Amino acid sequence: MGIFNPTGRKLDVAILNENTFFAFINNSGNLVFLETGLFSLTRMDL
């Protein structure tokens, strides 16, 4: 757990707010939101 780049590429990680809610752009160009300890729950195509 805690690995945001399973393909070995570095992903851009951004803090959205103060509630430990994060998002990053995955290798498919999707904006992926995740909560603490959770992965890829919501995806939005850019």
C-alpha positions in Angstrom: 0.0 0.0 0.0 1.0 3.6 -0.4 2.4 3.1 -3.9 0.9 5.6 -6.3 3.0 4.6 -9.3 2.6 0.8 -10.0 4.1 1.3 -13.5 7.2 2.8 -12.0 6.5 6.3 -13.4 6.3 9.3 -11.1 2.8 10.7 -10.8 1.9 14.3 -10.0 0.2 14.4 -6.6 -1.8 17.4 -5.4 -3.5 18.2 -2.2 -7.0 19.3 -2.9 -8.0 20.4 0.6 -7.2 20.0 4.3 -9.3 16.9 4.8 -6.5 14.5 3.6 -8.2 14.2 0.2 -5.8 13.8 -2.7 -5.9 13.5 -6.5 -3.3 12.6 -9.1 -3.1 12.2 -12.9 -2.6 8.6 -13.7 -0.7 7.2 -16.8 -4.0 7.2 -18.8 -4.4 10.9 -18.3 -7.3 10.5 -15.9 -7.7 12.6 -12.7 -7.9 10.0 -9.9 -9.3 11.0 -6.5 -8.4 9.0 -3.4 -9.0 9.2 0.3 -6.5 8.3 2.9 -5.7 4.6 2.5 -8.1 4.2 -0.4 -7.1 4.1 -4.1 -8.9 5.1 -7.4 -12.4 5.4 -6.0 -13.5 8.1 -8.5 -12.2 8.9 -11.9 -12.9 11.8 -14.2 -11.7 11.8 -17.8 -10.0 15.0 -18.6 
